[in-house]
């Protein structure tokens, strides 16, 4: 097929449609996997159902028009873009919990008090660091509240070292309401 035939409105529209389907497909797939990891069965099933339906439509369109290389480009670009869009959406949804591990070399008690004042549950542990005793604080928060907790930490103790990890709560404890 000559190059000019790839640039017809119909060929471009087909590639754009495949790109769009693939963006939706991969966004749903990325969200589905993140909900699977968090143990959310119902929403994972629903997202998987729609994701697979959109995938079938996208791949069918590519396979039935392999003579247009723009379809393959649209498919690949939609895959990559859909992953990024899915991650962006998931960040905005902020579903789940994270655990903040905070190492404070000198202001652990004040930091724990500030976090509690802000409504967070804090577990304090005395620990030995490279240069002596430190406070190790463990704070489990809803992901949507993580930025607020980190702001409290850095306002109270700019020297604190903070790490975070996703967690799946198994039993109830103190959670910010």
Secondary structure as a PSIPRED ss2 file (coil, helix, strand):
# PSIPRED VFORMAT (PSIPRED V4.0)

   1 X C   1.000  0.000  0.000
   2 X C   1.000  0.000  0.000
   3 X H   0.000  1.000  0.000
   4 X H   0.000  1.000  0.000
   5 X H   0.000  1.000  0.000
   6 X H   0.000  1.000  0.000
   7 X H   0.000  1.000  0.000
   8 X C   1.000  0.000  0.000
   9 X H   0.000  1.000  0.000
  10 X H   0.000  1.000  0.000
  11 X H   0.000  1.000  0.000
  12 X H   0.000  1.000  0.000
  13 X H   0.000  1.000  0.000
  14 X H   0.000  1.000  0.000
  15 X H   0.000  1.000  0.000
  16 X H   0.000  1.000  0.000
  17 X H   0.000  1.000  0.000
  18 X H   0.000  1.000  0.000
  19 X H   0.000  1.000  0.000
  20 X H   0.000  1.000  0.000
  21 X H   0.000  1.000  0.000
  22 X H   0.000  1.000  0.000
  23 X H   0.000  1.000  0.000
  24 X H   0.000  1.000  0.000
  25 X H   0.000  1.000  0.000
  26 X H   0.000  1.000  0.000
  27 X H   0.000  1.000  0.000
  28 X H   0.000  1.000  0.000
  29 X H   0.000  1.000  0.000
  30 X H   0.000  1.000  0.000
  31 X H   0.000  1.000  0.000
  32 X H   0.000  1.000  0.000
  33 X H   0.000  1.000  0.000
  34 X H   0.000  1.000  0.000
  35 X H   0.000  1.000  0.000
  36 X H   0.000  1.000  0.000
  37 X H   0.000  1.000  0.000
  38 X C   1.000  0.000  0.000
  39 X C   1.000  0.000  0.000
  40 X C   1.000  0.000  0.000
  41 X H   0.000  1.000  0.000
  42 X H   0.000  1.000  0.000
  43 X H   0.000  1.000  0.000
  44 X H   0.000  1.000  0.000
  45 X H   0.000  1.000  0.000
  46 X H   0.000  1.000  0.000
  47 X H   0.000  1.000  0.000
  48 X H   0.000  1.000  0.000
  49 X H   0.000  1.000  0.000
  50 X H   0.000  1.000  0.000
  51 X H   0.000  1.000  0.000
  52 X H   0.000  1.000  0.000
  53 X H   0.000  1.000  0.000
  54 X H   0.000  1.000  0.000
  55 X H   0.000  1.000  0.000
  56 X H   0.000  1.000  0.000
  57 X H   0.000  1.000  0.000
  58 X H   0.000  1.000  0.000
  59 X H   0.000  1.000  0.000
  60 X H   0.000  1.000  0.000
  61 X H   0.000  1.000  0.000
  62 X H   0.000  1.000  0.000
  63 X H   0.000  1.000  0.000
  64 X H   0.000  1.000  0.000
  65 X C   1.000  0.000  0.000
  66 X C   1.000  0.000  0.000
  67 X C   1.000  0.000  0.000
  68 X C   1.000  0.000  0.000
  69 X H   0.000  1.000  0.000
  70 X H   0.000  1.000  0.000
  71 X H   0.000  1.000  0.000
  72 X H   0.000  1.000  0.000
  73 X H   0.000  1.000  0.000
  74 X H   0.000  1.000  0.000
  75 X H   0.000  1.000  0.000
  76 X H   0.000  1.000  0.000
  77 X H   0.000  1.000  0.000
  78 X H   0.000  1.000  0.000
  79 X H   0.000  1.000  0.000
  80 X H   0.000  1.000  0.000
  81 X H   0.000  1.000  0.000
  82 X H   0.000  1.000  0.000
  83 X H   0.000  1.000  0.000
  84 X H   0.000  1.000  0.000
  85 X H   0.000  1.000  0.000
  86 X H   0.000  1.000  0.000
  87 X H   0.000  1.000  0.000
  88 X H   0.000  1.000  0.000
  89 X H   0.000  1.000  0.000
  90 X H   0.000  1.000  0.000
  91 X H   0.000  1.000  0.000
  92 X H   0.000  1.000  0.000
  93 X H   0.000  1.000  0.000
  94 X C   1.000  0.000  0.000
  95 X C   1.000  0.000  0.000
  96 X C   1.000  0.000  0.000
  97 X E   0.000  0.000  1.000
  98 X E   0.000  0.000  1.000
  99 X E   0.000  0.000  1.000
 100 X E   0.000  0.000  1.000
 101 X E   0.000  0.000  1.000
 102 X E   0.000  0.000  1.000
 103 X E   0.000  0.000  1.000
 104 X E   0.000  0.000  1.000
 105 X C   1.000  0.000  0.000
 106 X C   1.000  0.000  0.000
 107 X C   1.000  0.000  0.000
 108 X H   0.000  1.000  0.000
 109 X H   0.000  1.000  0.000
 110 X H   0.000  1.000  0.000
 111 X H   0.000  1.000  0.000
 112 X H   0.000  1.000  0.000
 113 X H   0.000  1.000  0.000
 114 X H   0.000  1.000  0.000
 115 X H   0.000  1.000  0.000
 116 X H   0.000  1.000  0.000
 117 X H   0.000  1.000  0.000
 118 X C   1.000  0.000  0.000
 119 X C   1.000  0.000  0.000
 120 X C   1.000  0.000  0.000
 121 X C   1.000  0.000  0.000
 122 X C   1.000  0.000  0.000
 123 X E   0.000  0.000  1.000
 124 X E   0.000  0.000  1.000
 125 X E   0.000  0.000  1.000
 126 X E   0.000  0.000  1.000
 127 X E   0.000  0.000  1.000
 128 X E   0.000  0.000  1.000
 129 X E   0.000  0.000  1.000
 130 X C   1.000  0.000  0.000
 131 X C   1.000  0.000  0.000
 132 X E   0.000  0.000  1.000
 133 X E   0.000  0.000  1.000
 134 X E   0.000  0.000  1.000
 135 X E   0.000  0.000  1.000
 136 X E   0.000  0.000  1.000
 137 X E   0.000  0.000  1.000
 138 X E   0.000  0.000  1.000
 139 X E   0.000  0.000  1.000
 140 X E   0.000  0.000  1.000
 141 X E   0.000  0.000  1.000
 142 X E   0.000  0.000  1.000
 143 X H   0.000  1.000  0.000
 144 X H   0.000  1.000  0.000
 145 X H   0.000  1.000  0.000
 146 X H   0.000  1.000  0.000
 147 X H   0.000  1.000  0.000
 148 X H   0.000  1.000  0.000
 149 X H   0.000  1.000  0.000
 150 X H   0.000  1.000  0.000
 151 X H   0.000  1.000  0.000
 152 X H   0.000  1.000  0.000
 153 X H   0.000  1.000  0.000
 154 X H   0.000  1.000  0.000
 155 X H   0.000  1.000  0.000
 156 X H   0.000  1.000  0.000
 157 X C   1.000  0.000  0.000
 158 X C   1.000  0.000  0.000
 159 X C   1.000  0.000  0.000
 160 X C   1.000  0.000  0.000
 161 X E   0.000  0.000  1.000
 162 X E   0.000  0.000  1.000
 163 X E   0.000  0.000  1.000
 164 X E   0.000  0.000  1.000
 165 X E   0.000  0.000  1.000
 166 X E   0.000  0.000  1.000
 167 X E   0.000  0.000  1.000
 168 X C   1.000  0.000  0.000
 169 X C   1.000  0.000  0.000
 170 X C   1.000  0.000  0.000
 171 X C   1.000  0.000  0.000
 172 X C   1.000  0.000  0.000
 173 X C   1.000  0.000  0.000
 174 X C   1.000  0.000  0.000
 175 X C   1.000  0.000  0.000
 176 X C   1.000  0.000  0.000
 177 X C   1.000  0.000  0.000
